[in-house]
Amino acid sequence: MTNVKVKTVGAIFNGQPIGSTIELTQAEAEHYAALGYVEILAQAKAAKTTESAPKADKPAPKTTAARKKTKDDK
């Protein structure tokens, strides 16, 4: 099932106050929209499942840590 974004308009819905935006399944959104509890805003986009190519490991650049001066250092 795909998820859709809805805005609560008619009542406190699932503990969310009126005017909040939540995601419901398509069937739930249509059901509660028919009852007047929510307003369907837009379809939520499916998450991308493609993976990028693995990146080559680069060695971390070597840096020397600067030492803080104290009263004893002159």
PEGI-V407123 format. One record per residue. N is the residue number from 0. PHI is phi as a letter, one per 30 degrees, with the letter a starting at -180 (NA if undefined). PSI is psi in radians with two decimals (* if undefined). Layout:
# PEGI-V407123
n:N phi:PHI psi:PSI
n:N phi:PHI psi:PSI
This chain:
# PEGI-V407123
n:0 phi:NA psi:2.49
n:1 phi:c psi:2.63
n:2 phi:c psi:2.55
n:3 phi:b psi:2.64
n:4 phi:d psi:2.36
n:5 phi:b psi:2.75
n:6 phi:c psi:2.25
n:7 phi:d psi:2.26
n:8 phi:b psi:-0.54
n:9 phi:c psi:-0.28
n:10 phi:a psi:2.96
n:11 phi:d psi:2.12
n:12 phi:c psi:2.10
n:13 phi:h psi:0.66
n:14 phi:i psi:0.01
n:15 phi:c psi:2.40
n:16 phi:d psi:2.89
n:17 phi:d psi:2.33
n:18 phi:j psi:-0.08
n:19 phi:d psi:2.70
n:20 phi:c psi:2.22
n:21 phi:b psi:2.97
n:22 phi:c psi:2.35
n:23 phi:b psi:2.86
n:24 phi:d psi:2.83
n:25 phi:e psi:-0.78
n:26 phi:d psi:-0.78
n:27 phi:d psi:-0.73
n:28 phi:d psi:-0.77
n:29 phi:d psi:-0.69
n:30 phi:d psi:-0.90
n:31 phi:d psi:-0.44
n:32 phi:d psi:-0.65
n:33 phi:d psi:-0.58
n:34 phi:d psi:-0.25
n:35 phi:j psi:0.24
n:36 phi:d psi:-0.55
n:37 phi:b psi:2.86
n:38 phi:b psi:2.18
n:39 phi:d psi:2.20
n:40 phi:c psi:-1.03
n:41 phi:a psi:2.84
n:42 phi:d psi:2.36
n:43 phi:d psi:2.41
n:44 phi:d psi:2.51
n:45 phi:d psi:2.53
n:46 phi:d psi:2.53
n:47 phi:d psi:2.39
n:48 phi:c psi:-0.05
n:49 phi:d psi:2.54
n:50 phi:c psi:2.53
n:51 phi:d psi:2.83
n:52 phi:d psi:2.54
n:53 phi:d psi:2.44
n:54 phi:d psi:2.56
n:55 phi:d psi:2.44
n:56 phi:d psi:2.22
n:57 phi:c psi:2.34
n:58 phi:d psi:2.52
n:59 phi:d psi:2.42
n:60 phi:d psi:2.45
n:61 phi:d psi:2.22
n:62 phi:b psi:2.61
n:63 phi:c psi:2.36
n:64 phi:d psi:2.27
n:65 phi:d psi:2.34
n:66 phi:c psi:2.33
n:67 phi:d psi:2.46
n:68 phi:d psi:2.51
n:69 phi:c psi:3.11
n:70 phi:d psi:-0.59
n:71 phi:d psi:-0.44
n:72 phi:d psi:2.39
n:73 phi:b psi:*
